[in-house]
Amino acid sequence: MKAGSDNIMYYNAIANEYNDMLDKKPDRIIREKVATTFCGIVKDAVVLDFGGGTGLDLRWLSDKNHTIYFCEPSAGMRETAIRNCAGSLHNVIFLDDLSSDFRQWHLHPPLPVKADAVLSNFAVLNCIPDIAVLFENLATVVKPGGNFMALVLTRSLKKMLSRNIYSTVKSLIHNTPASINIHYKKHRQTVYIHSIKEIIKASQNYFNFCSNEVLHTAGFTLIHLKRNEKLI
């Protein structure tokens, strides 16, 4: 979920090249790992594909008989996903601009039913600065006991210091996420590095932490949360 106008413009700009950027063997292996883990836990479910990008996960989600609500705030990325799925996937519902803004979900519920599970693949959470707001609003669309699985960037102090010393030191002092700016032509994306501890703290009022698996060679961590029984 690429929150913020700069990040949305960044993803609009790279939409036509995004699939080629991620169609590399290491990324395919990571995506297969996420798919295997997700499908081992979630069966025949209503799934929210949160920050679905160009729809690279839609094929395997559809093949597993899930009903998929596709949530992507970048119109360019979403349109690419719609083109890629045209006429071939019939169990996918694409959310519009308003429904894709998680900050409005307490006012405008995006789904007609509660989701059984949420997939947030390839560092979507790292595009959101205030993940506590995300989890508060996400809890409104997930049924009690529902699963949340996300692939997030692994927080490495050495790498963070080498990329942005000021942001890293500031984050350590003030206990806020460090950030890294990524540029593409005239556009800029801000990436926020949330630690597992920060994710657990931000989600704990609504989700229970189940597990995390560090994919050491890939620079990612796969986390699994479960919506608690508290109704809001």
Secondary structure by P-SEA (a helix, b strand, c coil): ccccaaaaaaaaaaccccccccccaaaaaaaaaaaaaaaaccccccccccccccccaaaaaaaaccccccccccaaaaaaaaaaaccccccbbbbcccccccccccccccccccccccccccccccccccaaaaaaaaaaaccccbbbbbbbccccaaaaaaccaaaaaaaaaaccbbbbbbbcccbbbbbbbbcaaaaaaacccccccccccccccccbbbbbbbbccccc
